[in-house]
Amino acid sequence: MNEYREIEVSALHPKIGGKLDGIDLQENISDEVREKIHEQWMRFMVLVFPNQAISDEQHIAFGRKFGELEVHPSVAHRSSRNKEIYRVSNVDEAGEIIPQETASWQYLNLTWLWHTDSSFRQIPSLGSILHGIETTRSGGNTLFANLCESYEALSDSQKSEIQDLWVIHDHDYILSLSPELSKIPEKGDYTPMPQVRHPLVRIHPVTQRKSIFISPHTMVGIEGMSEKDGRGLLDELIEHATQEKFVYKHQWQNDDIVMWDNRCTMHCVEPYDNTTTRRIMHRVTIVGEEKPIPG
């Protein structure tokens, strides 16, 4: 059987998101299938693989087809068995819902903010692959924004205004966005991460498309601008980029695998009652290959 020909591709949104059927991620995919996936990934930015009841080890093996895998700075959210697995879960490894007064529960709530994974690193991540193990029926959907299309929709004057600007990103800024987490003296065990600066406009190294590089939960401000003016401009760009016409909403089913390109998208989770509703998601994050290319 020619695996390549068995793959069915369908669009999920006019601007972003595609679904791939006919692939079994429990198997070690061939180089031919890997190239087919990569081709569609560059086209759609977000790919959905339904009905993939994979183990964490198979998840890691699939991720490694596209690069080395990160270890997240938040120790509490790493799997105890596989350090590459980041547990985006309000349920601990013993199967109990995490108490809401804990730092790890408060940290998880910050995924409800728009963000790009690992934007706080000198070399941000290339992409992420998320496995929906125990998903929700009310809330808990994931929204993905196409940052290339939102850049292209800016006016010429807006593009000129942001062309050469640089943004300061800081992992600790994430923690400051939670009033509850800010009050907790012990915020958990984190690998220290210094501030970094990234261009506000970046060029995708594969597609060569320009995009707005925004990640609201790590952006401290714009270099060389006052806090007020910088924050005002960033907020305008966030509002622009998250318009419905640029956003695909993924409504999770158990054992969906969703793979996205962090170099041209951002995402957030729709709020849900995470004091009583269980949601277990495992993620691997692909290490970036180079610093963002200024646009």
DOZAVEX-503912 format. One record per residue (C-alpha): residue in one letter; x, y, z. Coordinates in Angstrom, 2 decimals. Layout:
// residues N
residu=a xx=X yy=Y zz=Z
...
//
This chain:
// residues 295
residu=m xx=0.00 yy=0.00 zz=0.00
residu=n xx=1.21 yy=3.49 zz=-0.82
residu=e xx=0.73 yy=5.34 zz=2.50
residu=y xx=1.00 yy=8.70 zz=0.78
residu=r xx=-2.02 yy=8.06 zz=-1.45
residu=e xx=-4.18 yy=6.92 zz=1.47
residu=i xx=-4.02 yy=10.32 zz=3.20
residu=e xx=-7.16 yy=12.45 zz=2.87
residu=v xx=-6.82 yy=16.21 zz=3.34
residu=s xx=-9.69 yy=18.62 zz=4.10
residu=a xx=-9.78 yy=22.28 zz=5.11
residu=l xx=-11.35 yy=23.24 zz=8.45
residu=h xx=-11.46 yy=27.03 zz=8.01
residu=p xx=-10.97 yy=29.42 zz=5.07
residu=k xx=-7.75 yy=30.85 zz=6.54
residu=i xx=-6.26 yy=28.25 zz=8.89
residu=g xx=-6.57 yy=24.58 zz=9.82
residu=g xx=-6.67 yy=21.28 zz=7.96
residu=k xx=-7.63 yy=17.70 zz=8.83
residu=l xx=-5.61 yy=14.64 zz=7.82
residu=d xx=-7.31 yy=11.25 zz=7.72
residu=g xx=-5.71 yy=7.95 zz=6.80
residu=i xx=-2.64 yy=8.18 zz=9.04
residu=d xx=-2.01 yy=5.93 zz=12.04
residu=l xx=0.32 yy=7.67 zz=14.47
residu=q xx=0.70 yy=4.48 zz=16.49
residu=e xx=2.96 yy=3.36 zz=13.65
residu=n xx=6.42 yy=4.66 zz=12.82
residu=i xx=5.51 yy=6.85 zz=9.85
residu=s xx=7.65 yy=6.68 zz=6.71
residu=d xx=9.76 yy=9.56 zz=5.41
residu=e xx=7.27 yy=9.91 zz=2.55
residu=v xx=4.36 yy=10.37 zz=4.96
residu=r xx=6.43 yy=12.73 zz=7.10
residu=e xx=7.02 yy=14.93 zz=4.03
residu=k xx=3.32 yy=14.86 zz=3.15
residu=i xx=2.43 yy=15.96 zz=6.68
residu=h xx=5.04 yy=18.73 zz=6.58
residu=e xx=3.74 yy=19.97 zz=3.23
residu=q xx=0.19 yy=20.24 zz=4.58
residu=w xx=1.45 yy=21.75 zz=7.85
residu=m xx=3.10 yy=24.59 zz=5.97
residu=r xx=-0.13 yy=25.07 zz=4.00
residu=f xx=-2.64 yy=24.99 zz=6.86
residu=m xx=-0.47 yy=25.99 zz=9.89
residu=v xx=-2.70 yy=23.82 zz=12.12
residu=l xx=-3.31 yy=20.12 zz=11.44
residu=v xx=-5.85 yy=17.82 zz=13.09
residu=f xx=-5.37 yy=14.03 zz=13.19
residu=p xx=-8.58 yy=12.46 zz=14.57
residu=n xx=-8.87 yy=9.12 zz=16.39
residu=q xx=-5.24 yy=8.70 zz=17.45
residu=a xx=-5.14 yy=6.64 zz=20.67
residu=i xx=-1.38 yy=6.93 zz=21.05
residu=s xx=0.86 yy=6.44 zz=24.05
residu=d xx=3.15 yy=9.19 zz=25.34
residu=e xx=6.08 yy=7.28 zz=23.86
residu=q xx=4.42 yy=7.21 zz=20.43
residu=h xx=3.59 yy=10.91 zz=20.82
residu=i xx=7.25 yy=11.66 zz=21.50
residu=a xx=8.39 yy=9.51 zz=18.56
residu=f xx=6.04 yy=11.37 zz=16.21
residu=g xx=7.23 yy=14.75 zz=17.48
residu=r xx=10.86 yy=13.77 zz=16.93
residu=k xx=10.12 yy=13.29 zz=13.24
residu=f xx=10.05 yy=17.09 zz=13.05
residu=g xx=12.92 yy=18.03 zz=15.38
residu=e xx=14.30 yy=17.84 zz=18.90
residu=l xx=11.79 yy=18.25 zz=21.73
residu=e xx=11.78 yy=20.90 zz=24.47
residu=v xx=11.64 yy=20.33 zz=28.21
residu=h xx=9.25 yy=22.93 zz=29.68
residu=p xx=10.61 yy=25.23 zz=32.44
residu=s xx=7.63 yy=24.43 zz=34.72
residu=v xx=8.74 yy=21.30 zz=36.55
residu=a xx=5.30 yy=20.62 zz=38.07
residu=h xx=3.70 yy=20.17 zz=34.65
residu=r xx=6.26 yy=17.75 zz=33.23
residu=s xx=5.33 yy=14.08 zz=33.09
residu=s xx=7.20 yy=12.08 zz=35.72
residu=r xx=7.82 yy=9.32 zz=33.16
residu=n xx=8.74 yy=11.38 zz=30.09
residu=k xx=10.25 yy=14.82 zz=30.61
residu=e xx=9.35 yy=15.84 zz=27.04
residu=i xx=5.63 yy=15.53 zz=27.83
residu=y xx=4.10 yy=18.76 zz=29.12
residu=r xx=0.87 yy=17.98 zz=30.96
residu=v xx=-1.72 yy=20.64 zz=30.08
residu=s xx=-4.04 yy=19.13 zz=32.64
residu=n xx=-6.10 yy=20.10 zz=35.68
residu=v xx=-5.80 yy=16.48 zz=36.82
residu=d xx=-2.65 yy=15.25 zz=38.55
residu=e xx=-0.85 yy=12.01 zz=37.74
residu=a xx=-2.77 yy=10.25 zz=40.54
residu=g xx=-6.01 yy=11.06 zz=38.71
residu=e xx=-7.26 yy=13.78 zz=41.08
residu=i xx=-8.33 yy=17.30 zz=40.10
residu=i xx=-5.63 yy=19.74 zz=41.19
residu=p xx=-6.77 yy=22.04 zz=44.06
residu=q xx=-7.40 yy=25.56 zz=42.81
residu=e xx=-5.33 yy=27.19 zz=45.53
residu=t xx=-2.14 yy=25.60 zz=44.19
residu=a xx=0.39 yy=27.34 zz=41.93
residu=s xx=0.14 yy=24.63 zz=39.26
residu=w xx=-3.66 yy=25.10 zz=38.96
residu=q xx=-3.29 yy=28.89 zz=38.70
residu=y xx=-0.51 yy=28.52 zz=36.11
residu=l xx=-2.72 yy=26.30 zz=33.97
residu=n xx=-5.43 yy=28.98 zz=33.86
residu=l xx=-2.99 yy=31.24 zz=32.02
residu=t xx=-3.41 yy=29.04 zz=28.92
residu=w xx=-6.77 yy=30.79 zz=28.60
residu=l xx=-4.82 yy=33.84 zz=27.41
residu=w xx=-3.67 yy=34.15 zz=23.81
residu=h xx=-0.05 yy=33.02 zz=23.47
residu=t xx=2.63 yy=31.39 zz=21.35
residu=d xx=4.46 yy=28.48 zz=22.96
residu=s xx=7.98 yy=29.25 zz=24.20
residu=s xx=7.96 yy=32.87 zz=23.03
residu=f xx=10.04 yy=33.52 zz=26.18
residu=r xx=13.03 yy=31.64 zz=24.71
residu=q xx=15.88 yy=33.15 zz=22.68
residu=i xx=14.92 yy=30.62 zz=20.02
residu=p xx=11.15 yy=30.13 zz=20.32
residu=s xx=9.68 yy=26.75 zz=19.50
residu=l xx=9.09 yy=25.58 zz=15.97
residu=g xx=5.76 yy=23.90 zz=16.69
residu=s xx=3.66 yy=21.96 zz=19.17
residu=i xx=1.71 yy=18.70 zz=19.08
residu=l xx=-1.16 yy=18.26 zz=21.56
residu=h xx=-2.98 yy=15.01 zz=22.39
residu=g xx=-6.52 yy=15.34 zz=23.75
residu=i xx=-6.68 yy=12.43 zz=26.20
residu=e xx=-9.69 yy=13.45 zz=28.29
residu=t xx=-11.52 yy=16.35 zz=26.67
residu=t xx=-14.45 yy=18.55 zz=27.64
residu=r xx=-17.94 yy=18.89 zz=26.20
residu=s xx=-18.53 yy=22.43 zz=27.51
residu=g xx=-15.73 yy=24.94 zz=26.98
residu=g xx=-12.11 yy=23.88 zz=26.75
residu=n xx=-11.96 yy=24.35 zz=22.98
residu=t xx=-8.70 yy=25.69 zz=21.53
residu=l xx=-8.62 yy=28.73 zz=19.26
residu=f xx=-5.82 yy=29.27 zz=16.71
residu=a xx=-5.08 yy=32.60 zz=15.00
residu=n xx=-3.34 yy=32.96 zz=11.63
residu=l xx=-0.71 yy=35.67 zz=12.16
residu=c xx=0.32 yy=35.78 zz=8.49
residu=e xx=-3.16 yy=36.62 zz=7.26
residu=s xx=-3.61 yy=39.21 zz=10.00
residu=y xx=-0.30 yy=40.84 zz=9.00
residu=e xx=-1.30 yy=40.93 zz=5.34
residu=a xx=-4.63 yy=42.54 zz=6.26
residu=l xx=-2.88 yy=45.54 zz=7.87
residu=s xx=-2.76 yy=48.80 zz=5.94
residu=d xx=0.53 yy=49.91 zz=4.39
residu=s xx=0.88 yy=52.57 zz=7.07
residu=q xx=0.32 yy=50.03 zz=9.85
residu=k xx=2.91 yy=47.71 zz=8.33
residu=s xx=5.37 yy=50.59 zz=8.13
residu=e xx=4.69 yy=51.54 zz=11.77
residu=i xx=5.56 yy=48.09 zz=13.13
residu=q xx=8.22 yy=47.09 zz=10.59
residu=d xx=11.36 yy=47.62 zz=12.68
residu=l xx=9.98 yy=47.30 zz=16.21
residu=w xx=11.26 yy=44.81 zz=18.79
residu=v xx=9.28 yy=43.37 zz=21.70
residu=i xx=10.62 yy=42.30 zz=25.11
residu=h xx=9.35 yy=38.85 zz=26.17
residu=d xx=9.67 yy=37.47 zz=29.69
residu=h xx=8.54 yy=34.13 zz=31.15
residu=d xx=7.98 yy=35.74 zz=34.56
residu=y xx=5.51 yy=38.17 zz=32.98
residu=i xx=3.18 yy=35.16 zz=32.57
residu=l xx=3.10 yy=34.70 zz=36.34
residu=s xx=2.32 yy=38.40 zz=36.94
residu=l xx=-0.87 yy=38.13 zz=34.84
residu=s xx=-2.57 yy=35.96 zz=37.46
residu=p xx=-3.71 yy=37.99 zz=40.51
residu=e xx=-4.08 yy=34.76 zz=42.50
residu=l xx=-0.68 yy=33.41 zz=41.49
residu=s xx=0.97 yy=36.74 zz=42.30
residu=k xx=-0.23 yy=36.38 zz=45.92
residu=i xx=1.27 yy=32.91 zz=46.35
residu=p xx=4.79 yy=33.17 zz=47.84
residu=e xx=5.85 yy=29.78 zz=46.45
residu=k xx=5.13 yy=29.85 zz=42.74
residu=g xx=6.59 yy=26.45 zz=41.99
residu=d xx=9.86 yy=25.18 zz=40.59
residu=y xx=10.88 yy=26.80 zz=37.30
residu=t xx=14.05 yy=26.76 zz=35.24
residu=p xx=15.30 yy=30.41 zz=35.23
residu=m xx=14.58 yy=32.19 zz=31.94
residu=p xx=16.13 yy=35.62 zz=31.19
residu=q xx=14.25 yy=38.27 zz=29.21
residu=v xx=14.56 yy=38.12 zz=25.42
residu=r xx=13.79 yy=40.49 zz=22.53
residu=h xx=12.02 yy=39.44 zz=19.33
residu=p xx=11.01 yy=41.33 zz=16.18
residu=l xx=7.37 yy=42.35 zz=16.01
residu=v xx=7.35 yy=41.34 zz=12.34
residu=r xx=9.01 yy=38.06 zz=11.43
residu=i xx=9.56 yy=36.02 zz=8.25
residu=h xx=8.70 yy=32.34 zz=8.20
residu=p xx=11.88 yy=30.42 zz=7.28
residu=v xx=10.01 yy=27.91 zz=5.08
residu=t xx=7.08 yy=29.76 zz=3.48
residu=q xx=8.81 yy=33.19 zz=3.49
residu=r xx=5.53 yy=34.80 zz=4.56
residu=k xx=5.61 yy=37.72 zz=6.98
residu=s xx=3.61 yy=37.59 zz=10.20
residu=i xx=2.97 yy=39.60 zz=13.33
residu=f xx=4.92 yy=37.97 zz=16.16
residu=i xx=2.72 yy=38.50 zz=19.20
residu=s xx=2.37 yy=36.39 zz=22.31
residu=p xx=0.30 yy=38.38 zz=24.81
residu=h xx=1.20 yy=36.41 zz=27.93
residu=t xx=4.95 yy=37.06 zz=27.61
residu=m xx=5.11 yy=40.54 zz=26.01
residu=v xx=6.41 yy=43.09 zz=28.53
residu=g xx=6.52 yy=45.99 zz=26.09
residu=i xx=8.00 yy=47.43 zz=22.91
residu=e xx=11.64 yy=48.44 zz=22.96
residu=g xx=12.10 yy=52.22 zz=22.78
residu=m xx=8.43 yy=53.05 zz=23.46
residu=s xx=6.73 yy=54.16 zz=26.64
residu=e xx=4.81 yy=51.48 zz=28.51
residu=k xx=1.51 yy=53.16 zz=27.67
residu=d xx=2.20 yy=53.59 zz=23.94
residu=g xx=3.78 yy=50.17 zz=23.58
residu=r xx=0.97 yy=48.40 zz=25.38
residu=g xx=-1.60 yy=50.35 zz=23.37
residu=l xx=-0.06 yy=49.26 zz=20.06
residu=l xx=0.27 yy=45.63 zz=21.16
residu=d xx=-3.35 yy=45.55 zz=22.34
residu=e xx=-4.50 yy=46.92 zz=18.96
residu=l xx=-2.56 yy=44.19 zz=17.16
residu=i xx=-3.95 yy=41.47 zz=19.44
residu=e xx=-7.51 yy=42.65 zz=18.82
residu=h xx=-6.87 yy=42.77 zz=15.08
residu=a xx=-5.25 yy=39.31 zz=14.92
residu=t xx=-7.97 yy=37.56 zz=16.91
residu=q xx=-10.87 yy=38.54 zz=14.66
residu=e xx=-13.09 yy=35.58 zz=13.79
residu=k xx=-12.00 yy=35.63 zz=10.13
residu=f xx=-8.43 yy=34.75 zz=11.18
residu=v xx=-9.32 yy=32.15 zz=13.84
residu=y xx=-10.07 yy=28.43 zz=13.76
residu=k xx=-11.82 yy=26.98 zz=16.83
residu=h xx=-11.02 yy=23.34 zz=17.50
residu=q xx=-13.75 yy=21.46 zz=19.33
residu=w xx=-11.94 yy=18.56 zz=20.93
residu=q xx=-12.83 yy=14.89 zz=20.75
residu=n xx=-10.92 yy=12.31 zz=22.76
residu=d xx=-7.73 yy=11.19 zz=21.00
residu=d xx=-7.55 yy=14.13 zz=18.63
residu=i xx=-3.98 yy=15.11 zz=17.86
residu=v xx=-3.53 yy=18.77 zz=16.92
residu=m xx=-0.23 yy=20.05 zz=15.53
residu=w xx=0.48 yy=23.75 zz=15.03
residu=d xx=3.27 yy=25.99 zz=13.77
residu=n xx=4.34 yy=28.43 zz=16.50
residu=r xx=6.18 yy=30.59 zz=13.96
residu=c xx=2.97 yy=31.93 zz=12.40
residu=t xx=0.11 yy=31.24 zz=14.83
residu=m xx=-0.98 yy=31.88 zz=18.38
residu=h xx=-3.63 yy=30.09 zz=20.40
residu=c xx=-5.71 yy=30.09 zz=23.57
residu=v xx=-8.10 yy=27.82 zz=25.45
residu=e xx=-11.76 yy=28.69 zz=25.96
residu=p xx=-12.59 yy=28.89 zz=29.67
residu=y xx=-14.32 yy=25.93 zz=31.27
residu=d xx=-15.16 yy=24.89 zz=34.83
residu=n xx=-11.81 yy=23.40 zz=35.73
residu=t xx=-12.70 yy=23.03 zz=39.40
residu=t xx=-15.01 yy=20.11 zz=38.55
residu=t xx=-14.51 yy=19.28 zz=34.84
residu=r xx=-11.58 yy=17.04 zz=34.03
residu=r xx=-9.34 yy=17.93 zz=31.07
residu=i xx=-6.17 yy=15.96 zz=30.37
residu=m xx=-3.99 yy=17.03 zz=27.45
residu=h xx=-0.39 yy=16.03 zz=26.76
residu=r xx=1.89 yy=18.17 zz=24.59
residu=v xx=5.29 yy=17.90 zz=23.02
residu=t xx=6.98 yy=21.05 zz=21.77
residu=i xx=9.47 yy=21.07 zz=18.91
residu=v xx=12.70 yy=23.01 zz=19.50
residu=g xx=13.16 yy=26.02 zz=17.23
residu=e xx=15.92 yy=25.96 zz=14.65
residu=e xx=16.86 yy=29.67 zz=14.63
residu=k xx=16.01 yy=33.04 zz=16.12
residu=p xx=13.00 yy=34.77 zz=14.55
residu=i xx=13.97 yy=36.38 zz=11.24
residu=p xx=13.11 yy=40.13 zz=11.34
residu=g xx=10.62 yy=41.14 zz=8.66
//
